Amino acid sequence: MRDGDVSKGEIGIIGAGRLGASLAAAIAARGYRLTAIASRSEVSARALAAQLGDGALVLNARALVAACELVFLTVPDGELEGLASSLPWRAGRAVVHCSGALGLDVLAPAVARGAVAGCLHPLQTFPTRSGDATRFHGITCGVEAPEPLGARLEAIARALGAEPVRLEGVDRALYHAAAVFASNYVVALAAAAARGWALAGLPPDRARVALATLTANAARDVGERELRDALTGPIARGDVGTVARHLDALAREPGLRELYRRLGRELLALEPSPSPDAVARLRALLGAVEGEGAAGEA
Ligand SMILES: NC(=O)c1ccc[n+]([C@@H]2O[C@H](COP(=O)([O-])OP(=O)(O)OC[C@H]3O[C@@H](n4cnc5c(N)ncnc54)[C@H](OP(=O)(O)O)[C@@H]3O)[C@@H](O)[C@H]2O)c1
């Protein structure tokens, strides 16, 4: 990799992976000067630069920090501290990580050298390295940084099509756990649903697409209505007999049955059914205990 002759006040990205590719594409698409890309391997950095077309230099990470005034670290969380410690950060540099689970303290070594630390965390999945600027449209981005960097990151988030939410004072582990529920655990639900589909005797190769369409429509409803109003199905209707039949059928797969019951209890906490009698019978079937609700297990 080579050093580039670039002016200050420009943006660099270290980490040409899944988020790095889409962040780079979005920043470039919005007219920001994306000056340089660096990555652990030059091959990755060059592949991303090629996706972006003209403009972004491929530099090594040290040269990128020397060249760019705002540096996004889109590397695995475990690499952040090492990069904060080893690169030539200095006053006039802003270093921004994109981890949901970590606060700014992981960048303390860079701050000790005079840099300003921030976080821009997109509440979105980036499953591939195909840079897709549109994945920022309509999402929420967590932002944390002292001013004026915080306001600048909010402005960048808005320019990419996202709505910022400030993370100062937020329990980051709980924030990230919430994001895991809303994204990764949807994959867990898809796996559980596919097991039920196959147990029912349906062709396993049809499960993913058939069930994903259902999931996508349910998720859209959740975005458009209060949770209780988005809910359909036997628990919403107070259809105790159907839930009992599900539980009987799932007896051959105790793990799946327990998951069904636990998630059903979460729905009961929304008080979905108009019939107190049905709710009481559903609570008994699903194993709800007194005091259990959306706030947690009693
Ligand atoms: N993917 C998502 O859905 C998502 C969503 C929100 C936030 N995030 C956050 O985004 C960050 C990156 O996640 P990701 O999923 O994009 O990871 P990823 O796809 O694994 O990409 C990580 C990239 O960082 C590069 N890298 C690793 N160690 C490095 C080092 N020491 N120096 C320079 N480059 C290094 C890798 O290098 P090579 O390719 O060069 O080997 C790779 O290109 C994490 O903080 C994650 O929490 C990810």
The ligand as an SDF file (V2000), in Angstrom:
LIG
                    3D

 48 52  0  0  0  0  0  0  0  0999 V2000
  -22.0770   -6.3440    9.7770 N   0  0  0  0  0  0  0  0  0  0  0  0
  -23.0540   -5.8100   10.4770 C   0  0  0  0  0  0  0  0  0  0  0  0
  -24.2210   -6.1860   10.2840 O   0  0  0  0  0  0  0  0  0  0  0  0
  -22.7900   -4.7080   11.4880 C   0  0  0  0  0  0  0  0  0  0  0  0
  -23.8900   -3.9150   11.9010 C   0  0  0  0  0  0  0  0  0  0  0  0
  -23.6540   -2.8710   12.8030 C   0  0  0  0  0  0  0  0  0  0  0  0
  -22.3850   -2.6710   13.3090 C   0  0  0  0  0  0  0  0  0  0  0  0
  -21.3560   -3.4920   12.9180 N   0  0  0  0  0  0  0  0  0  0  0  0
  -20.0250   -3.2050   13.4800 C   0  0  0  0  0  0  0  0  0  0  0  0
  -19.1300   -2.9380   12.4260 O   0  0  0  0  0  0  0  0  0  0  0  0
  -17.8230   -3.3770   12.7850 C   0  0  0  0  0  0  0  0  0  0  0  0
  -17.3110   -4.2830   11.6900 C   0  0  0  0  0  0  0  0  0  0  0  0
  -18.1490   -5.4130   11.5790 O   0  0  0  0  0  0  0  0  0  0  0  0
  -18.3010   -6.1960   10.1780 P   0  0  0  0  0  0  0  0  0  0  0  0
  -19.4560   -7.1060   10.3450 O   0  0  0  0  0  0  0  0  0  0  0  0
  -18.2820   -5.2360    9.0460 O   0  0  0  0  0  0  0  0  0  0  0  0
  -16.9550   -7.0540   10.1970 O   0  0  0  0  0  0  0  0  0  0  0  0
  -16.2560   -7.8450    8.9960 P   0  0  0  0  0  0  0  0  0  0  0  0
  -17.2040   -8.0290    7.8650 O   0  0  0  0  0  0  0  0  0  0  0  0
  -15.6080   -9.0200    9.6080 O   0  0  0  0  0  0  0  0  0  0  0  0
  -15.1440   -6.8370    8.4740 O   0  0  0  0  0  0  0  0  0  0  0  0
  -14.0880   -6.4250    9.2760 C   0  0  0  0  0  0  0  0  0  0  0  0
  -13.0420   -5.8040    8.3800 C   0  0  0  0  0  0  0  0  0  0  0  0
  -12.0120   -5.2890    9.2070 O   0  0  0  0  0  0  0  0  0  0  0  0
  -10.7680   -5.6940    8.6850 C   0  0  0  0  0  0  0  0  0  0  0  0
   -9.8420   -5.8120    9.8010 N   0  0  0  0  0  0  0  0  0  0  0  0
   -9.8220   -6.7410   10.7780 C   0  0  0  0  0  0  0  0  0  0  0  0
   -8.8200   -6.4820   11.6410 N   0  0  0  0  0  0  0  0  0  0  0  0
   -8.1880   -5.3940   11.1680 C   0  0  0  0  0  0  0  0  0  0  0  0
   -7.0670   -4.6520   11.6150 C   0  0  0  0  0  0  0  0  0  0  0  0
   -6.4060   -4.9810   12.7260 N   0  0  0  0  0  0  0  0  0  0  0  0
   -6.6740   -3.5860   10.8980 N   0  0  0  0  0  0  0  0  0  0  0  0
   -7.3420   -3.2160    9.7800 C   0  0  0  0  0  0  0  0  0  0  0  0
   -8.4260   -3.8780    9.3000 N   0  0  0  0  0  0  0  0  0  0  0  0
   -8.8360   -4.9470    9.9930 C   0  0  0  0  0  0  0  0  0  0  0  0
  -11.0300   -7.0210    8.0280 C   0  0  0  0  0  0  0  0  0  0  0  0
   -9.9570   -7.2350    7.2080 O   0  0  0  0  0  0  0  0  0  0  0  0
   -9.6500   -7.9740    5.8340 P   0  0  0  0  0  0  0  0  0  0  0  0
  -10.9030   -8.1510    5.0520 O   0  0  0  0  0  0  0  0  0  0  0  0
   -8.7520   -6.9980    5.1950 O   0  0  0  0  0  0  0  0  0  0  0  0
   -9.0250   -9.2530    6.2420 O   0  0  0  0  0  0  0  0  0  0  0  0
  -12.3860   -6.7870    7.4200 C   0  0  0  0  0  0  0  0  0  0  0  0
  -12.3000   -6.1730    6.1600 O   0  0  0  0  0  0  0  0  0  0  0  0
  -17.9390   -4.0460   14.1500 C   0  0  0  0  0  0  0  0  0  0  0  0
  -17.6200   -3.1130   15.1460 O   0  0  0  0  0  0  0  0  0  0  0  0
  -19.4130   -4.3920   14.2220 C   0  0  0  0  0  0  0  0  0  0  0  0
  -19.8680   -4.4420   15.5710 O   0  0  0  0  0  0  0  0  0  0  0  0
  -21.5270   -4.4820   12.0100 C   0  0  0  0  0  0  0  0  0  0  0  0
  1  2  1  0
  2  3  2  0
  2  4  1  0
  4  5  1  0
  4 48  2  0
  5  6  2  0
  6  7  1  0
  7  8  2  0
  8  9  1  0
  8 48  1  0
  9 10  1  0
  9 46  1  0
 10 11  1  0
 11 12  1  0
 11 44  1  0
 12 13  1  0
 13 14  1  0
 14 15  2  0
 14 16  1  0
 14 17  1  0
 17 18  1  0
 18 19  2  0
 18 20  1  0
 18 21  1  0
 21 22  1  0
 22 23  1  0
 23 24  1  0
 23 42  1  0
 24 25  1  0
 25 26  1  0
 25 36  1  0
 26 27  1  0
 26 35  1  0
 27 28  2  0
 28 29  1  0
 29 30  1  0
 29 35  2  0
 30 31  1  0
 30 32  2  0
 32 33  1  0
 33 34  2  0
 34 35  1  0
 36 37  1  0
 36 42  1  0
 37 38  1  0
 38 39  2  0
 38 40  1  0
 38 41  1  0
 42 43  1  0
 44 45  1  0
 44 46  1  0
 46 47  1  0
M  CHG  2   8   1  16  -1
M  END
$$$$
